[in-house]
Amino acid sequence: MHHMLVCYASCVKLAPRPHTSMPPVGATAARAGLRRSASPRCSEEEPTKAVAAAVAAATAEPEVLFPRLTDDGYSFYDDRFVSSGGSEAWLQNLKGTLGSQVLKRVGTHLAVTTLIATVVAGTFGAARQGLLPDELALLVEGTAIPLFPHSAAGSVLGLLLAFRTSQSYDRFWEARTLWDGVYSSTRSITRLACATLQDPSSEDASDAMRAEAIVGLCAAFPYSLKQHLRGERNAEELLDAAAAASSCQPRSPVMRRIKLANAAPNVPLAVLDALTRTVMPLRAKGDLLWWQIDNNVEQLLGKLANAERIKGTPVPLSYSRHQSRFFSVYAFTLPFALCSQERMSLWLLPLTVAVVSWVLFATEEIGHIIEDPFGRGLTGDPDRTNHDPNNPEEFGSVQFEVLPLGRYCADIASDVATLFRSSPQGVDIVDMPGGDDELVLFDSDS
């Protein structure tokens, strides 16, 4: 059996390449067959190398030119595609605590809380060492409060924190699911349009132009949605995406439609309206084709409405303010409760309060960040409303994002371009607007 496998592997390796020469016939074929049967290459010389070569050729995977990336920046085919949590990453996560973006965000609040704890510990220490007058020492000791209220409030605090974090993550995950729908619908529209209209045997030039227009609008829609959800407006980005995906000319009808859509109050809605008017003549080719494409346009309209609901309905302000006040009062009064415990070391009191406050403040801040999944998470002051969204230099060279919407847009545009061009190798996302931007998620170092 081993000898047969060796011979098969050697013969496969020595088989002529296709289109190199005509196969031998007649007596030539007989002599060639005799030579092959007597060939020493089919003997047992170097069987291990032959088998290894055959197995390697059979199991070799094709090279991935443009691998898809995860939100963390890893390739789908990368062995490092692992979660940052769990026991394996505990040391790395612990080392990056001081460089955490979330820690920098809550740094002022945490510093004030630690300062209060330090002052309280120093005052109680001075009173207990007899460094203060008796009346003042009694007054200081009288400010100590029982630990029970903080223990009881801790349960309520935990429930509030869990509820807030859960609600924020639900908004984050629903937003990511909506972009899945944008991926799916734009691919389906492009696939149906290109398969129907890109017919080499067709003499109707309008079909090719219509396919080009559909591809350009499908590539521009995710960028218009991203800008809409971030309060931006950039016509050049939309035009660049359409041109890169469909190779349309600057004066083509699809470019004029995108320019008109950019002047509308709701740009992604105007882009979908232009897409609907572009596919309407396809009813002449059959109601089924038109219905399938229009159904995907309807799904995009639904994704737009759902995304606007998430963006336009934040967590109630009264709830956020009450939770913030509750956490601050709890952290500021915690040193007075800990001082009432005889076994509590005053030297460790500031550190204890700092660690507890860091857990509370950081978890609350993460909930605040991910409750707006479409926005940039940590680019300066997120509460500023007077910045220029069309000036990328104002945000710095690196963008901290909750969801990498720019990468999503470049992915969709590259997929649309690949379907339009029927390219087996695919189109790299760096050819699309924003595809080569440096991106750091807000929690990459937290």
C-alpha positions in Angstrom: 0.0 0.0 0.0 2.8 2.3 0.9 4.6 1.5 -2.5 1.4 2.4 -4.4 1.0 5.7 -2.6 4.6 6.6 -3.4 4.2 5.8 -7.1 0.9 7.8 -7.2 2.5 10.8 -5.7 5.5 10.6 -8.0 3.4 10.2 -11.1 1.2 13.1 -10.1 4.2 15.3 -9.5 5.6 14.3 -12.9 2.3 14.7 -14.8 2.6 17.1 -17.8 1.2 20.6 -17.3 -1.9 21.4 -19.2 -1.6 23.0 -22.7 2.2 22.3 -22.8 2.1 19.7 -25.6 -0.2 17.2 -27.4 -0.4 13.8 -25.7 1.5 11.0 -27.5 -0.5 8.6 -29.7 0.2 5.2 -31.4 3.6 3.6 -31.0 4.9 6.8 -29.4 2.3 6.4 -26.6 3.3 2.7 -26.1 7.0 3.6 -25.8 6.2 6.4 -23.5 4.0 4.1 -21.4 6.9 1.5 -21.3 9.3 4.2 -20.2 7.0 5.4 -17.5 6.5 1.9 -16.2 10.2 1.3 -16.0 11.0 4.7 -14.6 13.1 4.6 -11.5 11.1 7.6 -10.1 8.3 5.2 -9.3 10.6 3.1 -7.2 10.9 3.3 -3.5 13.7 5.9 -3.6 13.0 8.7 -1.2 9.4 7.7 -0.5 9.2 10.0 2.5 9.9 13.1 0.4 7.5 12.1 -2.3 4.6 11.4 0.1 5.3 14.7 2.0 5.3 16.7 -1.2 2.0 15.1 -2.3 0.3 15.7 1.0 1.6 19.3 1.2 0.3 20.0 -2.4 -3.1 18.5 -1.5 -3.5 20.3 1.8 -2.0 23.7 0.8 -4.5 26.6 1.4 -4.8 29.4 -1.1 -3.1 32.7 -0.2 -5.5 35.2 1.2 -4.7 38.6 -0.5 -7.1 40.8 1.4 -8.2 39.1 4.6 -11.2 40.4 6.5 -10.4 42.1 9.8 -12.1 41.8 13.1 -13.2 44.9 15.1 -10.0 44.4 17.2 -7.8 44.6 14.0 -6.9 40.9 13.7 -7.3 38.9 10.5 -9.9 36.2 10.4 -7.0 33.9 9.5 -4.6 35.1 12.2 -3.8 32.7 15.0 -3.8 35.7 17.4 -7.6 36.0 17.0 -8.2 35.5 20.7 -10.2 37.4 23.3 -8.4 39.9 25.4 -10.1 38.6 28.5 -9.8 35.4 30.4 -7.0 34.0 32.5 -4.5 33.9 29.7 -4.4 37.7 29.3 -4.6 38.7 32.9 -1.0 39.8 33.2 -1.1 41.8 30.0 -4.3 43.5 31.0 -2.9 44.3 34.4 0.2 45.9 32.9 -1.9 48.1 30.7 -4.0 49.5 33.6 -2.1 52.8 33.9 -2.4 53.4 30.1 -6.1 52.7 30.0 -8.1 55.2 28.1 -11.0 54.8 30.5 -8.7 55.4 33.5 -7.6 58.7 31.9 -11.3 59.6 31.4 -12.1 59.1 35.1 -8.8 60.3 36.3 -10.0 63.7 37.7 -13.0 62.1 39.6 -10.7 59.4 40.9 -8.0 61.8 42.0 -10.5 64.0 44.0 -12.0 60.9 45.7 -8.5 59.7 46.7 -7.5 63.1 47.9 -10.6 63.2 50.2 -9.7 59.7 51.5 -6.2 60.8 52.2 -7.3 63.9 54.1 -9.8 61.8 56.1 -7.1 59.2 56.9 -4.6 61.8 58.0 -7.1 63.7 60.2 -8.2 60.5 61.9 -4.6 59.4 62.4 -3.7 62.8 64.0 -6.7 62.6 66.3 -5.8 59.1 67.4 -2.2 59.9 68.0 -3.1 62.8 70.3 -1.9 65.5 67.9 -5.2 67.4 68.0 -6.9 69.0 71.0 -9.3 66.8 72.8 -12.4 68.7 71.7 -11.3 68.6 68.1 -10.3 64.9 68.4 -13.8 64.1 69.7 -15.3 66.0 66.9 -13.2 64.1 64.3 -14.1 60.7 65.8 -17.8 61.7 65.8 -17.7 62.1 62.0 -17.2 58.3 61.6 -20.3 56.7 60.4 -21.3 53.0 60.7 -20.4 50.7 57.9 -23.9 49.2 57.6 -25.4 52.0 55.4 -22.7 51.6 52.8 -23.0 47.8 52.9 -26.8 48.2 52.3 -26.3 50.8 49.7 -23.7 48.7 48.0 -26.4 46.2 46.9 -28.5 48.9 45.3 -25.3 50.3 43.7 -24.5 47.0 42.2 -28.0 46.6 40.7 -27.8 50.1 39.2 -24.4 49.5 37.8 -25.4 46.1 36.3 -28.6 47.6 34.8 -26.8 50.5 33.3 -24.1 48.4 31.8 -26.6 45.9 30.4 -28.7 48.6 28.8 -25.6 50.2 27.2 -24.3 46.9 25.9 -27.8 46.1 24.4 -27.6 49.4 22.5 -24.0 48.6 21.4 -24.9 45.1 20.2 -28.1 46.2 18.4 -26.1 48.9 16.6 -23.6 46.2 15.4 -26.5 44.0 14.3 -27.9 46.9 12.2 -24.6 47.2 10.3 -24.8 43.5 9.6 -28.0 44.2 7.8 -26.3 46.9 5.8 -23.6 44.4 4.8 -26.2 41.9 3.7 -28.6 44.1 1.8 -25.9 46.0 -0.2 -24.3 42.8 -1.2 -27.6 41.3 -2.3 -28.6 44.4 -4.3 -25.2 44.4 -6.1 -25.2 40.7 -6.7 -28.7 40.7 -8.3 -28.1 43.8 -10.4 -24.7 42.7 -11.7 -25.9 39.2 -12.5 -28.8 40.5 -14.4 -27.5 43.6 -16.1 -23.9 42.7 -16.8 -24.7 40.5 -19.8 -22.0 40.5 -22.5 -24.5 39.3 -25.1 -26.8 42.3 -24.4 -26.8 45.1 -26.9 -28.5 47.5 -24.5 -25.9 49.9 -23.2 -28.3 51.3 -20.6 -28.1 48.0 -18.6 -24.4 48.5 -18.0 -24.9 52.1 -17.0 -27.7 51.1 -14.7 -25.5 48.5 -13.0 -22.8 51.1 -12.6 -25.2 53.5 -11.0 -26.6 50.8 -8.6 -23.1 49.8 -7.5 -22.1 53.5 -7.0 -25.1 54.1 -4.8 -24.6 50.9 -2.8 -21.0 51.9 -2.1 -22.0 55.5 -1.1 -24.9 54.5 1.2 -22.8 53.2 4.2 -20.7 56.3 4.1 -23.8 58.5 4.1 -25.2 56.5 7.0 -22.0 56.9 9.0 -21.9 60.6 8.4 -25.6 60.9 9.3 -25.2 59.1 12.6 -22.2 61.2 13.5 -23.6 64.6 12.5 -21.1 65.0 9.6 -21.5 65.8 6.0 -18.8 65.1 3.4 -19.8 64.9 -0.2 -16.2 64.2 -1.4 -16.2 60.9 0.6 -19.4 59.8 -1.0 -18.2 60.6 -4.5 -14.9 58.9 -3.9 -16.6 55.7 -2.6 -18.9 55.6 -5.7 -16.0 56.2 -8.1 -13.7 53.7 -6.5 -16.4 50.9 -6.5 -18.0 51.5 -9.9 -15.3 53.4 -11.8 -17.9 55.9 -12.9 -16.9 59.3 -14.3 -17.2 62.5 -12.4 -20.0 63.8 -14.7 -21.9 60.5 -14.8 -25.6 60.4 -13.7 -24.8 58.5 -10.5 -22.4 61.3 -9.4 -25.1 63.9 -10.0 -27.5 62.0 -8.0 -25.1 61.6 -5.1 -24.4 65.4 -5.2 -28.2 66.1 -5.0 -28.6 63.6 -2.2 -25.8 65.2 -0.2 -27.8 68.5 -0.3 -30.9 66.8 1.3 -31.7 67.1 5.0 -31.4 63.3 5.4 -28.6 62.1 3.1 -28.9 58.3 3.5 -32.6 58.5 2.9 -31.9 60.6 -0.3 -29.4 58.0 -1.4 -31.9 55.2 -1.0 -34.5 57.3 -2.9 -32.0 57.6 -5.7 -31.4 53.9 -5.6 -35.1 53.2 -5.7 -35.6 55.4 -8.8 -32.6 53.7 -10.4 -33.9 50.2 -10.1 -37.5 51.1 -10.9 -37.1 50.5 -14.7 -36.0 46.9 -13.9 -39.7 46.0 -13.6 -39.6 45.7 -17.4 -37.3 42.7 -16.9 -39.7 41.0 -14.6 -41.5 41.8 -11.3 -39.6 39.1 -9.4 -36.2 40.7 -10.0 -37.4 44.2 -9.2 -39.2 42.9 -6.1 -36.1 41.2 -4.8 -33.9 44.3 -5.2 -36.6 46.6 -3.8 -37.1 44.4 -0.8 -33.4 44.8 0.1 -33.8 48.6 -0.3 -36.8 48.4 2.1 -34.5 46.6 4.6 -32.0 49.3 4.3 -34.7 51.9 5.1 -35.6 49.8 8.2 -31.9 49.8 9.3 -31.8 53.5 8.8 -34.8 54.1 11.0 -33.5 51.7 13.7 -30.2 53.4 13.8 -31.8 56.8 14.1 -33.8 55.5 17.0 -30.7 54.4 18.8 -28.9 57.7 18.1 -31.8 59.9 18.9 -32.9 58.2 22.1 -30.1 58.2 24.7 -30.4 56.9 28.2 -32.7 59.4 30.1 -30.6 62.3 31.5 -32.2 62.1 34.9 -31.2 58.5 35.3 -27.6 59.3 34.3 -27.4 62.2 36.7 -28.9 60.4 39.6 -26.5 57.5 39.2 -23.5 59.8 38.9 -24.5 61.7 42.1 -25.1 58.4 43.9 -21.6 57.0 43.0 -19.9 60.3 44.0 -21.6 60.5 47.4 -20.9 56.8 48.0 -17.2 57.2 47.2 -16.8 60.5 49.1 -18.3 59.1 52.3 -16.7 55.7 52.1 -13.6 56.8 54.1 -15.7 57.9 57.0 -17.4 54.5 57.1 -14.1 52.6 56.9 -12.6 54.7 59.7 -15.2 53.3 62.1 -13.7 49.9 61.7 -11.0 49.3 64.3 -9.1 46.8 62.2 -8.9 49.2 59.2 -5.4 50.5 58.7 -5.4 54.2 58.1 -2.3 53.8 55.9 -4.3 51.6 53.5 -7.4 53.6 53.6 -6.6 55.9 50.6 -5.6 52.9 48.5 -8.7 50.9 49.4 -11.0 53.8 48.5 -9.1 54.4 45.3 -9.5 50.8 44.1 -13.2 50.6 45.0 -13.8 54.0 43.3 -11.9 53.0 40.2 -14.1 49.9 39.8 -17.2 52.0 40.1 -16.2 55.0 38.0 -14.6 53.0 35.2 -17.5 50.6 34.9 -20.0 53.5 34.8 -17.8 55.4 32.3 -17.7 52.4 29.9 -21.5 52.3 30.0 -21.5 56.0 29.1 -19.2 55.4 26.2 -20.8 52.4 24.6 -24.4 53.8 24.9 -23.6 55.9 21.8 -22.1 53.1 19.6 -22.1 55.2 16.4 -20.0 58.0 17.8 -16.3 58.4 18.5 -15.7 57.2 22.0 -12.6 59.1 23.2 -11.7 62.0 20.9 -11.2 64.9 23.2 -14.3 66.1 25.0 -17.2 64.0 23.8 -19.6 66.6 25.2 -18.3 69.3 22.9 -20.9 70.4 20.3 -19.0 73.2 18.6 -16.3 71.2 16.9 -15.9 70.9 13.1 -16.7 67.3 12.1 -15.2 67.8 8.7 -11.8 68.7 10.1 -10.1 65.4 11.0 -7.0 67.2 12.4 -9.2 68.4 15.3 -9.6 64.8 16.5 -5.9 64.0 16.1 -4.1 61.5 14.0 -5.7 58.5 15.8 -9.4 58.0 16.1 -10.8 56.2 19.1 -14.1 54.6 18.1 -16.7 52.5 19.7 -17.6 50.7 16.5 -15.2 51.1 13.6 -17.8 52.5 11.2 -15.1 53.7 8.8 -13.8 50.1 8.4 -17.3 48.8 7.9 -17.9 51.3 5.1 -14.6 50.4 3.4 -15.5 46.7 3.7 -18.9 47.1 2.2 -17.5 49.3 -0.7 -14.7 46.7 -1.4 -17.3 43.9 -1.5 -19.5 45.8 -3.8 -16.6 46.6 -6.1 -15.5 43.0 -6.1 -19.0 41.8 -7.2 -19.2 44.5 -9.9 -15.8 43.7 -11.4 -16.2 40.0 -11.0 -12.7 39.9 -9.6 -11.7 36.5 -8.1 -8.9 38.1 -6.1 -11.1 40.8 -4.6 -10.7 44.5 -4.1 -8.6 45.7 -1.2 -10.3 48.0 1.3 -7.4 50.4 1.2 -8.6 51.4 -2.2 -11.8 52.7 -0.6 -12.2 56.0 1.4 -11.1 55.4 5.0 -9.8 51.9 4.3 -6.2 52.7 5.4 -7.0 55.0 8.3 -5.3 54.2 11.6 -7.9 53.0 14.0 -7.8 52.4 17.8 -10.9 51.2 19.6 -11.7 52.9 22.9 -11.1 49.8 24.9 -7.9 48.6 23.2 -5.8 49.6 26.2 -8.5 49.5 28.9 
